[in-house]
């Protein structure tokens, strides 16, 4: 099997101090970096996704409901859209940007600067298995994992290297993983 690590949205705006901070985001960034240094040979390829908003319409709101609308975040050209400084990026081979003009939760909705999709990139390198880490367990990690499985990749979420927004939505995501036969390890960081 050829295995890839998908690092989902470990960006400044999703970590402490960001416009849509998830508790534990910075620790997840540091944890991913540690694992890349210690167990990096476990993955044949490492890729990352980024929320990358230009004008995502109703996805941004001055009065967000935190279900379908959110405060402005990860705006192209802003510091908030950049990877968190605790995340080691030297192994990242490709970055998939998503959500320029719409809400986009799954990395499989994204593309590289030259338009290649995540599924195409992985298949062209013979990847059959993916492991996911990042932010947020109950939103973008969830959507990316479900799409990875639907695309036919053996899929595992390393929950100990994810941070969730809320207990209820994280629990629902974990149930969706079980229903979809997505493997998981560990426990996600979730603010109570």
C-alpha positions, -999 to 999 in steps of 0.1 A, spaced: 0 0 0 11 36 -7 0 58 22 -5 96 23 -10 119 53 -36 146 47 -32 176 70 -65 195 71 -67 232 76 -40 238 102 -42 275 97 -38 306 119 -75 315 119 -84 280 132 -59 282 161 -59 302 193 -59 339 185 -75 334 151 -109 347 139 -125 312 142 -102 296 168 -107 260 178 -94 252 213 -63 230 210 -55 240 174 -20 252 182 -13 219 201 -25 199 172 -1 218 149 28 211 172 17 174 176 15 169 138 50 183 135 63 160 162 48 129 146 62 140 112 97 142 127 94 109 147 73 87 124 76 105 91 86 74 72 51 60 79 38 81 50 49 80 14 34 114 7 22 143 28 -3 169 15 -23 197 31 -55 215 26 -63 252 32 -95 271 36 -89 298 9 -117 323 8 -121 352 -16 -158 358 -15 -176 327 -2 -210 343 -2 -233 334 27 -205 313 43 -194 345 59 -218 364 82 -217 393 106 -243 373 126 -231 337 121 -251 307 131 -220 285 134 -237 258 113 -239 272 78 -224 307 84 -192 317 102 -172 349 109 -148 358 82 -118 335 82 -89 323 61 -92 352 36 -67 349 8 -38 372 14 -44 374 52 -22 360 79 -51 340 91 -50 319 59 -14 309 65 -3 277 81 2 279 119 38 285 127 40 253 149 32 232 118 63 218 101 57 223 64 89 209 49 73 175 40 42 189 24 43 181 -13 11 198 -24 -14 222 -10 -51 220 -20 -70 253 -17 -108 252 -12 -137 276 -9 -126 306 -29 -162 315 -38 -183 291 -17 -183 271 15 -161 241 10 -154 218 39 -138 188 21 -102 189 9 -116 169 -21 -133 201 -32 -99 218 -34 -72 221 -60 -35 230 -63 -25 263 -79 -24 246 -113 -59 231 -109 -51 195 -99 -77 179 -75 -67 160 -44 -82 127 -57 -63 130 -90 -31 139 -72 -33 109 -48 -43 84 -76 -15 96 -99 10 87 -72 -6 53 -65 -19 62 -31 -44 36 -18 -45 46 19 -49 80 36 -46 91 72 -61 125 82 -51 150 109 -60 186 115 -88 211 123 -117 207 129 -127 171 136 -164 179 132 -162 200 101 -134 199 76 -117 168 89 -151 150 89 -159 161 53 -125 152 40 -125 118 56 -160 110 43 -150 120 8 -117 101 10 -137 69 18 -162 77 -9 -134 81 -34 -122 45 -25 -92 52 -3 -87 32 29 -92 60 54 -81 65 90 -85 96 111 -58 101 137 -82 117 162 -54 125 187 -41 149 161 -74 167 155 -93 194 174 -131 196 174 -153 227 177 -180 212 200 -187 180 218 -221 173 201 -209 178 166 -177 159 172 -196 130 187 -218 131 155 -187 130 133 -173 100 151 -206 82 146 -205 91 109 -169 77 107 -181 44 123 -211 42 99 -188 48 69 -162 22 81 -136 49 86 -109 38 110 -100 60 139 -73 61 165 -71 81 198 -94 108 210 -99 143 196 -92 175 215 -126 191 222 -133 221 243 -160 215 269 
